[in-house]
Amino acid sequence: MPDRRQSLTPDALLMMDTIARTGSFAAAARELGKVPSALTYSVRQLEDALDVLLFDRSSRQAQLTAAGRELLFEGRRLLQEMDAVANRVRRVASGWETQLCISVEDILAMPVIFELVQAFCAVRDARDARDARQPVAAGVASDSADTGPATRLRLRTDVLAGTWEALVSGQADLAIGVSDEHANPGGIELRPLGEVPFVYCMAPHHPLAAVDGPLVDAQLVHHRAVAVADTAQRTTPMTVNLLPGQDVLTVPNMRAKLEALLRHLGCGYVPEPLARPHLVAGRLVARPTARGTFGARLHYAWRAERGDPGAMGLGRALQWWLQQLESPVTRRALVERHAGPLD
């Protein structure tokens, strides 16, 4: 019996597709440039290898059996995947990375990040739509195969030192929202992103909401703080604005912190743009503290190649993202806009 794996070749799958599409062995033979007897022999070889009947011999037409329909379905899927792999390899050879991992600081506006993702994927989607109009079974390669990004995007959110660690350790290719306080091991390029203002918030029925004047540490220490855990695993995690002896509820991200504040589970600093709609609606109250105003100065950073003076020589996907981040409108939106369209 012929080896099954050797029998399931692209030519065999294309043959099955052609027979099913044309409706007869004779028509399929003409399209494939073969004599009908050679095509019939190839089908029998494939049936012997799989130990199944693929066509109903009692019908004058090329009627697929249940096994034949399954092979046709899976065969067409495999042909599409093989075309996709071939196109991906060609695009990677043209400078597109296989994968780009982006670490985003948790306090930034994720709707803006996803708008950028949509814009990046639109290049690829347009190419895929053009490719889809080509007859895959006929093996026609798209002329646009080299123009669209082959890059798979991977997004992750990190907190405080975790964003920097993800970049330095090689887990991320681009970090959006890192501090400039970390020691640069070399080869890391930083550019200013913007400053995120924070406000000290609590639910309106929290005891501190009714206190007059700026809140001092002696008052804050008696009330539970809600804090977001630093995602750093190897470097020393950062703690910000927590007092010794203070009760702390630690949550995984800023959205969870906001929910905890709304549920009167504590108090703490929140990015003003994120808290703004709740402050306007009266669901949260912002109070001044004796520590004064607090803001996080953020940057975006990437690992440049040794001796690389800038983005030259970097992958095309990373260059695309860096080009978007050069826009002041985009940078301001990442800092300020947690809902609504870009200005």
DRENDO-1510 file (C-alpha; in Angstrom, 1 decimal, always signed):
<recs>
REC; n; res; u; v; w
REC; 1; MET; +0.0; +0.0; +0.0 .
REC; 2; PRO; +1.4; +3.4; -0.9 .
REC; 3; ASP; +2.5; +5.7; +2.0 .
REC; 4; ARG; -0.3; +8.0; +3.0 .
REC; 5; ARG; +1.9; +10.9; +3.7 .
REC; 6; GLN; +3.6; +10.7; +0.4 .
REC; 7; SER; +0.3; +10.4; -1.4 .
REC; 8; LEU; -1.2; +13.5; +0.1 .
REC; 9; THR; +0.7; +15.9; -2.1 .
REC; 10; PRO; -0.3; +19.4; -3.3 .
REC; 11; ASP; -0.8; +17.9; -6.8 .
REC; 12; ALA; -3.1; +15.2; -5.4 .
REC; 13; LEU; -5.2; +17.8; -3.5 .
REC; 14; LEU; -5.3; +20.0; -6.6 .
REC; 15; MET; -6.5; +17.1; -8.6 .
REC; 16; MET; -9.3; +16.4; -6.2 .
REC; 17; ASP; -10.3; +20.0; -6.2 .
REC; 18; THR; -10.3; +20.2; -10.0 .
REC; 19; ILE; -12.5; +17.0; -10.4 .
REC; 20; ALA; -15.0; +18.3; -7.9 .
REC; 21; ARG; -15.1; +21.7; -9.5 .
REC; 22; THR; -15.4; +20.6; -13.1 .
REC; 23; GLY; -17.8; +17.7; -12.3 .
REC; 24; SER; -16.1; +15.0; -14.4 .
REC; 25; PHE; -12.8; +13.2; -14.8 .
REC; 26; ALA; -12.7; +14.1; -18.5 .
REC; 27; ALA; -13.1; +17.8; -17.9 .
REC; 28; ALA; -10.6; +17.8; -15.0 .
REC; 29; ALA; -8.1; +15.9; -17.2 .
REC; 30; ARG; -8.4; +18.6; -19.9 .
REC; 31; GLU; -7.9; +21.4; -17.4 .
REC; 32; LEU; -4.9; +19.6; -15.9 .
REC; 33; GLY; -3.4; +18.7; -19.2 .
REC; 34; LYS; -3.6; +14.9; -18.7 .
REC; 35; VAL; -5.4; +12.0; -20.4 .
REC; 36; PRO; -8.5; +10.7; -18.5 .
REC; 37; SER; -6.9; +7.3; -17.9 .
REC; 38; ALA; -3.9; +8.9; -16.1 .
REC; 39; LEU; -6.2; +10.9; -13.9 .
REC; 40; THR; -8.2; +7.8; -13.1 .
REC; 41; TYR; -5.0; +5.9; -12.2 .
REC; 42; SER; -3.9; +8.8; -9.9 .
REC; 43; VAL; -7.3; +8.7; -8.1 .
REC; 44; ARG; -7.0; +5.0; -7.5 .
REC; 45; GLN; -3.5; +5.3; -6.2 .
REC; 46; LEU; -4.7; +8.0; -3.7 .
REC; 47; GLU; -7.7; +5.7; -2.7 .
REC; 48; ASP; -5.3; +2.8; -2.2 .
REC; 49; ALA; -3.0; +4.9; +0.0 .
REC; 50; LEU; -5.9; +6.2; +2.2 .
REC; 51; ASP; -7.8; +2.8; +2.0 .
REC; 52; VAL; -11.1; +4.6; +1.2 .
REC; 53; LEU; -13.3; +5.2; -1.8 .
REC; 54; LEU; -13.3; +8.9; -2.8 .
REC; 55; PHE; -15.7; +8.8; -5.7 .
REC; 56; ASP; -19.0; +6.8; -6.3 .
REC; 57; ARG; -18.2; +4.6; -9.2 .
REC; 58; SER; -21.9; +3.8; -9.8 .
REC; 59; SER; -22.6; +7.4; -10.9 .
REC; 60; ARG; -21.8; +8.7; -14.4 .
REC; 61; GLN; -20.8; +12.0; -12.8 .
REC; 62; ALA; -17.8; +12.5; -10.5 .
REC; 63; GLN; -19.8; +12.1; -7.3 .
REC; 64; LEU; -17.7; +12.4; -4.1 .
REC; 65; THR; -18.3; +9.9; -1.2 .
REC; 66; ALA; -18.4; +11.2; +2.4 .
REC; 67; ALA; -14.7; +10.5; +2.7 .
REC; 68; GLY; -14.1; +12.3; -0.6 .
REC; 69; ARG; -16.0; +15.4; +0.6 .
REC; 70; GLU; -13.9; +15.4; +3.8 .
REC; 71; LEU; -10.7; +15.1; +1.8 .
REC; 72; LEU; -11.8; +17.9; -0.5 .
REC; 73; PHE; -12.7; +20.2; +2.4 .
REC; 74; GLU; -9.4; +19.6; +4.2 .
REC; 75; GLY; -7.5; +19.6; +1.0 .
REC; 76; ARG; -8.7; +23.0; +0.0 .
REC; 77; ARG; -7.9; +24.3; +3.4 .
REC; 78; LEU; -4.4; +22.9; +3.2 .
REC; 79; LEU; -3.9; +24.4; -0.3 .
REC; 80; GLN; -4.8; +27.8; +1.1 .
REC; 81; GLU; -2.5; +27.4; +4.0 .
REC; 82; MET; +0.4; +26.4; +1.8 .
REC; 83; ASP; -0.2; +29.5; -0.4 .
REC; 84; ALA; -0.4; +31.6; +2.8 .
REC; 85; VAL; +2.9; +30.1; +4.0 .
REC; 86; ALA; +4.6; +30.8; +0.7 .
REC; 87; ASN; +3.4; +34.3; +0.6 .
REC; 88; ARG; +4.4; +34.9; +4.2 .
REC; 89; VAL; +7.9; +33.6; +3.5 .
REC; 90; ARG; +8.2; +36.0; +0.5 .
REC; 91; ARG; +7.0; +38.9; +2.6 .
REC; 92; VAL; +9.4; +38.1; +5.5 .
REC; 93; ALA; +12.2; +38.0; +3.0 .
REC; 94; SER; +11.2; +41.6; +2.0 .
REC; 95; GLY; +11.8; +42.8; +5.5 .
REC; 96; TRP; +8.6; +42.1; +7.5 .
REC; 97; GLU; +9.2; +40.5; +10.9 .
REC; 98; THR; +7.5; +37.1; +11.6 .
REC; 99; GLN; +6.2; +38.5; +14.9 .
REC; 100; LEU; +6.2; +41.8; +16.7 .
REC; 101; CYS; +5.6; +41.9; +20.4 .
REC; 102; ILE; +4.4; +45.2; +21.9 .
REC; 103; SER; +4.4; +45.9; +25.6 .
REC; 104; VAL; +1.9; +48.7; +26.5 .
REC; 105; GLU; +1.9; +50.3; +29.9 .
REC; 106; ASP; -1.4; +49.7; +31.6 .
REC; 107; ILE; -2.2; +53.3; +32.2 .
REC; 108; LEU; -2.3; +54.2; +28.5 .
REC; 109; ALA; -5.4; +54.4; +26.4 .
REC; 110; MET; -6.0; +50.9; +25.0 .
REC; 111; PRO; -8.7; +52.1; +22.5 .
REC; 112; VAL; -5.9; +54.1; +20.7 .
REC; 113; ILE; -3.6; +51.1; +20.7 .
REC; 114; PHE; -6.3; +49.0; +19.0 .
REC; 115; GLU; -6.9; +51.8; +16.5 .
REC; 116; LEU; -3.3; +51.5; +15.6 .
REC; 117; VAL; -3.6; +47.7; +15.4 .
REC; 118; GLN; -6.6; +48.1; +13.0 .
REC; 119; ALA; -4.5; +50.5; +10.8 .
REC; 120; PHE; -1.6; +48.0; +10.8 .
REC; 121; CYS; -3.9; +45.0; +10.0 .
REC; 122; ALA; -5.7; +47.0; +7.3 .
REC; 123; VAL; -2.6; +46.8; +5.1 .
REC; 124; ARG; -2.6; +43.0; +5.4 .
REC; 125; ASP; -6.4; +42.7; +5.2 .
REC; 126; ALA; -6.4; +44.6; +1.9 .
REC; 127; ARG; -3.8; +42.3; +0.5 .
REC; 128; ASP; -5.7; +39.2; +1.8 .
REC; 129; ALA; -8.9; +40.4; +0.1 .
REC; 130; ARG; -7.1; +40.7; -3.2 .
REC; 131; ASP; -5.6; +37.3; -2.7 .
REC; 132; ALA; -9.0; +35.8; -1.9 .
REC; 133; ARG; -10.2; +36.9; -5.4 .
REC; 134; GLN; -7.5; +34.7; -7.0 .
REC; 135; PRO; -8.4; +31.0; -7.7 .
REC; 136; VAL; -6.4; +29.3; -4.9 .
REC; 137; ALA; -6.9; +25.9; -6.5 .
REC; 138; ALA; -5.3; +27.1; -9.7 .
REC; 139; GLY; -2.2; +28.0; -7.8 .
REC; 140; VAL; -2.3; +31.7; -8.9 .
REC; 141; ALA; +0.1; +33.8; -6.8 .
REC; 142; SER; -1.0; +37.3; -5.8 .
REC; 143; ASP; +1.0; +40.2; -7.2 .
REC; 144; SER; +0.6; +41.9; -3.8 .
REC; 145; ALA; +2.3; +39.1; -1.9 .
REC; 146; ASP; +5.4; +41.2; -1.2 .
REC; 147; THR; +3.6; +44.4; -0.2 .
REC; 148; GLY; +1.6; +43.5; +2.9 .
REC; 149; PRO; +2.9; +42.8; +6.4 .
REC; 150; ALA; +3.6; +39.2; +7.2 .
REC; 151; THR; +4.0; +40.1; +10.8 .
REC; 152; ARG; +1.9; +38.6; +13.6 .
REC; 153; LEU; +1.2; +41.1; +16.3 .
REC; 154; ARG; +1.4; +40.2; +20.0 .
REC; 155; LEU; +0.1; +42.7; +22.5 .
REC; 156; ARG; +0.8; +42.6; +26.3 .
REC; 157; THR; +0.1; +45.0; +29.1 .
REC; 158; ASP; +2.7; +45.6; +31.7 .
REC; 159; VAL; +2.9; +47.8; +34.8 .
REC; 160; LEU; +5.7; +50.1; +36.0 .
REC; 161; ALA; +9.1; +48.3; +35.7 .
REC; 162; GLY; +7.5; +45.4; +34.0 .
REC; 163; THR; +7.2; +47.4; +30.7 .
REC; 164; TRP; +11.0; +48.1; +30.7 .
REC; 165; GLU; +11.8; +44.6; +31.8 .
REC; 166; ALA; +9.8; +43.1; +28.9 .
REC; 167; LEU; +11.8; +45.2; +26.4 .
REC; 168; VAL; +15.3; +44.7; +27.9 .
REC; 169; SER; +14.8; +41.0; +28.4 .
REC; 170; GLY; +13.7; +40.5; +24.7 .
REC; 171; GLN; +10.2; +39.6; +25.5 .
REC; 172; ALA; +8.9; +42.7; +23.7 .
REC; 173; ASP; +10.3; +44.4; +20.6 .
REC; 174; LEU; +8.6; +47.8; +21.4 .
REC; 175; ALA; +7.6; +49.2; +24.7 .
REC; 176; ILE; +5.1; +52.0; +24.9 .
REC; 177; GLY; +4.9; +53.8; +28.2 .
REC; 178; VAL; +8.3; +53.3; +29.9 .
REC; 179; SER; +9.9; +55.6; +32.5 .
REC; 180; ASP; +13.3; +57.1; +31.8 .
REC; 181; GLU; +14.5; +56.3; +35.3 .
REC; 182; HIS; +15.8; +52.9; +34.4 .
REC; 183; ALA; +19.5; +52.2; +33.7 .
REC; 184; ASN; +19.9; +51.7; +30.0 .
REC; 185; PRO; +22.0; +48.6; +29.3 .
REC; 186; GLY; +22.9; +49.9; +25.9 .
REC; 187; GLY; +21.1; +49.5; +22.6 .
REC; 188; ILE; +17.8; +50.9; +23.8 .
REC; 189; GLU; +16.4; +53.9; +22.0 .
REC; 190; LEU; +13.9; +56.1; +23.9 .
REC; 191; ARG; +11.6; +58.9; +22.7 .
REC; 192; PRO; +9.2; +61.0; +24.7 .
REC; 193; LEU; +5.6; +59.9; +24.7 .
REC; 194; GLY; +3.9; +62.3; +27.1 .
REC; 195; GLU; +3.0; +62.9; +30.8 .
REC; 196; VAL; +0.0; +61.3; +32.4 .
REC; 197; PRO; -1.6; +63.4; +35.2 .
REC; 198; PHE; -2.9; +61.5; +38.3 .
REC; 199; VAL; -5.6; +62.4; +40.8 .
REC; 200; TYR; -6.2; +60.9; +44.2 .
REC; 201; CYS; -9.7; +59.4; +44.1 .
REC; 202; MET; -12.2; +57.6; +46.3 .
REC; 203; ALA; -15.9; +56.9; +46.3 .
REC; 204; PRO; -18.1; +59.9; +47.4 .
REC; 205; HIS; -19.2; +58.1; +50.6 .
REC; 206; HIS; -15.5; +57.4; +51.6 .
REC; 207; PRO; -14.5; +59.1; +54.9 .
REC; 208; LEU; -11.7; +61.0; +53.2 .
REC; 209; ALA; -14.1; +62.5; +50.6 .
REC; 210; ALA; -15.5; +64.9; +53.3 .
REC; 211; VAL; -12.1; +66.0; +54.7 .
REC; 212; ASP; -11.3; +69.7; +54.2 .
REC; 213; GLY; -7.9; +70.7; +52.9 .
REC; 214; PRO; -5.1; +68.6; +51.4 .
REC; 215; LEU; -4.9; +65.0; +52.7 .
REC; 216; VAL; -1.7; +64.3; +54.7 .
REC; 217; ASP; +0.1; +61.0; +55.2 .
REC; 218; ALA; -1.1; +60.7; +58.8 .
REC; 219; GLN; -4.7; +60.6; +57.4 .
REC; 220; LEU; -4.0; +58.4; +54.4 .
REC; 221; VAL; -2.3; +55.7; +56.4 .
REC; 222; HIS; -5.5; +54.7; +58.2 .
REC; 223; HIS; -7.3; +53.9; +55.0 .
REC; 224; ARG; -6.9; +51.1; +52.6 .
REC; 225; ALA; -5.0; +51.9; +49.4 .
REC; 226; VAL; -5.7; +50.2; +46.1 .
REC; 227; ALA; -2.5; +49.5; +44.1 .
REC; 228; VAL; -1.7; +47.9; +40.8 .
REC; 229; ALA; +1.0; +45.2; +41.0 .
REC; 230; ASP; +4.2; +45.8; +39.1 .
REC; 231; THR; +4.6; +43.1; +36.5 .
REC; 232; ALA; +8.4; +42.9; +36.7 .
REC; 233; GLN; +9.6; +39.4; +37.5 .
REC; 234; ARG; +13.4; +39.7; +37.4 .
REC; 235; THR; +14.0; +43.3; +38.3 .
REC; 236; THR; +13.0; +44.9; +41.6 .
REC; 237; PRO; +9.3; +45.8; +41.4 .
REC; 238; MET; +8.4; +49.4; +42.0 .
REC; 239; THR; +5.9; +50.7; +44.6 .
REC; 240; VAL; +4.5; +54.2; +44.3 .
REC; 241; ASN; +2.7; +56.3; +46.9 .
REC; 242; LEU; +2.2; +53.5; +49.4 .
REC; 243; LEU; +2.8; +54.2; +53.1 .
REC; 244; PRO; +4.5; +51.9; +55.6 .
REC; 245; GLY; +1.9; +50.0; +57.6 .
REC; 246; GLN; -1.0; +51.0; +55.3 .
REC; 247; ASP; -3.5; +48.3; +54.4 .
REC; 248; VAL; -3.2; +47.6; +50.6 .
REC; 249; LEU; -5.5; +45.9; +48.2 .
REC; 250; THR; -3.4; +44.8; +45.2 .
REC; 251; VAL; -5.1; +44.4; +41.8 .
REC; 252; PRO; -3.8; +43.3; +38.4 .
REC; 253; ASN; -4.5; +46.4; +36.3 .
REC; 254; MET; -5.7; +50.0; +36.4 .
REC; 255; ARG; -9.2; +49.1; +35.2 .
REC; 256; ALA; -9.5; +46.7; +38.2 .
REC; 257; LYS; -8.2; +49.5; +40.5 .
REC; 258; LEU; -10.9; +51.9; +39.1 .
REC; 259; GLU; -13.5; +49.2; +39.8 .
REC; 260; ALA; -12.3; +48.8; +43.4 .
REC; 261; LEU; -12.4; +52.5; +44.0 .
REC; 262; LEU; -16.0; +52.7; +42.6 .
REC; 263; ARG; -17.0; +49.9; +45.0 .
REC; 264; HIS; -15.6; +51.8; +48.0 .
REC; 265; LEU; -12.8; +49.3; +48.6 .
REC; 266; GLY; -10.1; +51.9; +49.1 .
REC; 267; CYS; -8.5; +55.0; +47.6 .
REC; 268; GLY; -5.6; +55.8; +45.4 .
REC; 269; TYR; -4.1; +57.6; +42.5 .
REC; 270; VAL; -5.7; +57.1; +39.1 .
REC; 271; PRO; -4.8; +58.6; +35.7 .
REC; 272; GLU; -7.0; +61.7; +35.4 .
REC; 273; PRO; -8.2; +61.0; +31.8 .
REC; 274; LEU; -9.4; +57.5; +33.0 .
REC; 275; ALA; -11.1; +58.9; +36.1 .
REC; 276; ARG; -12.6; +61.9; +34.4 .
REC; 277; PRO; -16.0; +60.5; +33.3 .
REC; 278; HIS; -16.5; +59.1; +36.8 .
REC; 279; LEU; -15.5; +62.4; +38.4 .
REC; 280; VAL; -18.0; +64.3; +36.2 .
REC; 281; ALA; -20.8; +61.8; +37.0 .
REC; 282; GLY; -20.1; +62.0; +40.7 .
REC; 283; ARG; -19.2; +58.3; +41.0 .
REC; 284; LEU; -15.7; +59.3; +42.2 .
REC; 285; VAL; -14.3; +62.3; +44.2 .
REC; 286; ALA; -10.8; +63.7; +43.7 .
REC; 287; ARG; -9.1; +65.1; +46.7 .
REC; 288; PRO; -5.8; +67.1; +46.9 .
REC; 289; THR; -2.9; +65.6; +49.0 .
REC; 290; ALA; -0.1; +67.3; +50.8 .
REC; 291; ARG; +2.3; +65.5; +48.4 .
REC; 292; GLY; +1.0; +67.7; +45.6 .
REC; 293; THR; +0.3; +66.8; +42.1 .
REC; 294; PHE; +1.6; +63.6; +40.6 .
REC; 295; GLY; +2.3; +62.7; +37.0 .
REC; 296; ALA; +4.1; +59.9; +35.1 .
REC; 297; ARG; +6.5; +61.0; +32.3 .
REC; 298; LEU; +6.4; +58.2; +29.8 .
REC; 299; HIS; +8.5; +57.3; +26.7 .
REC; 300; TYR; +8.3; +54.7; +24.0 .
REC; 301; ALA; +11.4; +52.5; +23.5 .
REC; 302; TRP; +12.8; +49.8; +21.3 .
REC; 303; ARG; +16.0; +47.8; +20.9 .
REC; 304; ALA; +18.0; +49.3; +18.1 .
REC; 305; GLU; +20.6; +47.2; +16.3 .
REC; 306; ARG; +24.2; +47.7; +17.3 .
REC; 307; GLY; +25.7; +50.7; +15.6 .
REC; 308; ASP; +22.2; +51.6; +14.1 .
REC; 309; PRO; +21.8; +55.4; +14.2 .
REC; 310; GLY; +18.0; +55.1; +14.2 .
REC; 311; ALA; +15.3; +53.1; +12.5 .
REC; 312; MET; +17.4; +52.2; +9.5 .
REC; 313; GLY; +17.9; +48.4; +9.4 .
REC; 314; LEU; +14.9; +47.7; +11.7 .
REC; 315; GLY; +12.1; +45.5; +10.6 .
REC; 316; ARG; +9.4; +47.1; +8.5 .
REC; 317; ALA; +6.7; +46.3; +11.1 .
REC; 318; LEU; +8.6; +48.1; +13.9 .
REC; 319; GLN; +9.4; +51.0; +11.5 .
REC; 320; TRP; +5.6; +51.3; +10.8 .
REC; 321; TRP; +4.8; +51.6; +14.5 .
REC; 322; LEU; +7.6; +54.0; +15.2 .
REC; 323; GLN; +6.4; +56.2; +12.4 .
REC; 324; GLN; +2.9; +56.3; +13.9 .
REC; 325; LEU; +4.4; +57.2; +17.3 .
REC; 326; GLU; +6.2; +60.2; +15.7 .
REC; 327; SER; +2.8; +61.8; +15.4 .
REC; 328; PRO; +2.0; +64.3; +18.3 .
REC; 329; VAL; -1.7; +63.6; +17.9 .
REC; 330; THR; -1.2; +59.9; +18.4 .
REC; 331; ARG; +1.1; +60.4; +21.4 .
REC; 332; ARG; -1.4; +62.8; +23.0 .
REC; 333; ALA; -4.3; +60.3; +22.3 .
REC; 334; LEU; -2.4; +57.5; +24.0 .
REC; 335; VAL; -1.9; +59.6; +27.1 .
REC; 336; GLU; -5.3; +61.3; +27.3 .
REC; 337; ARG; -8.1; +59.5; +25.3 .
REC; 338; HIS; -9.5; +56.4; +26.9 .
REC; 339; ALA; -12.7; +56.7; +24.8 .
REC; 340; GLY; -13.8; +58.5; +21.6 .
REC; 341; PRO; -12.1; +59.1; +18.2 .
REC; 342; LEU; -8.8; +60.7; +17.6 .
REC; 343; ASP; -8.9; +64.5; +17.4 .
</recs>
